[in-house]
Amino acid sequence: MDGVEPRAEGNSVVAGGSFQNDAPWTIAMSHFGVNANTWTVQTAHEAQGVADADARIENFVMLDANFDQAKQVADIEDLIAQDPDVLIVMPVTPTSADAGIQKAIDSGIPVIVHTGRTENQNFTVEIQGGAENFGRVMGDFLVAQLNGEGKIWVLRGLPSHPEDINRYNGLMQSLDGTNIEITQEDYGSWVYDLGKNLCETFYLNDPDVDAIWSSGADMTRACVDVLSEFGADIPPITGEGNNGFFGQWLNMGYPSIAAEYSPSQAAAGVRAAVALLEGEALHKHYVYEPEGWDADKVAEYYREDLSANVWWPTELPEETLQKLYGN
């Protein structure tokens, strides 16, 4: 996947041939929550698309944990019972998949982890979007916009999810040593409706804000809509690669940056599974820490003919984009 590189330090190599296996293959996937938001829906489509395009994958079994730790534990048990050639895990929390990962490894099943970290480090390969990098890209932008001083609101994602924890850690790294104060902070679960409720509450509590750090683009769009409804100016506010956010930003011209966090990480997870089965050597740790996007790059990707729910960059072919997201 573009932008994914082996981790520079503390890395090892899975020897070629370690998990080589003749096709047809069964690949299992524990998804942390397909229908949590529009981004998670697209990750499922990205993974399924790669699996459907490879005739050697006879069975691609995806179970949806619905952001429930107990369900993910049960899902992984069910998937292991089907004796897959590879298990892919998107963890709900840093510990929700630990026991399952260990059971799979002990059973000789290689494990790919992506889009969320685990305390159990005995997996075979991980592909991790740099959540701290994501938070810092946004945080550094706001620090520069405010010259290191001012009041900000913070809209976080899903409580206890590793991506939320680490994105917030990235923000804290950016704010360290500045005179920027977080005056209001809460969780919006990365969805529009909850983000709108949060920003309405924040504004009614205290409308005095110099910038807004939003951990997800749907919450960004919601917050901008709230401020517009109140007739307030739009301060610097962070976003990410969402088509609806792109259109809003380009149309309104407020100060922003888009952190990159492609749903194609799920496609990369399936490709990593295939690479192991083909007998390729892989590193244990891969990182994905791209730079933020400015308005010029956003304008290159924005598609007026597609709905607000598509996320960039994507590997979905044009036919699928039109079927799923065409206006």
Disulfide bonds with the S-S distance in Angstrom:
Cys199-Cys223 1.77
